[in-house]
């Protein structure tokens, strides 16, 4: 019976790994393109709008200040 229990645990582990891989693929399929669309939209806003240019200057200054603070 110990062998059967071990095989059952291995089967449950294998099913868990398969479900995890499927979940990661679903996340990659839907969330990554949505995130990229948001990033591209934000970058286009930064470069095509006067307010965007001001935000871009503030972001660059903030990054420089953070880099120099260390």
Secondary structure, DSSP 8 states (H G I E B T S, - for coil): -HHHHHHHHHHHHHHHHHHHHHHHHHHHHHHHHHHHHHHHHHHHHHHHSHHHHHHHHHHHHHHHHHHHH-
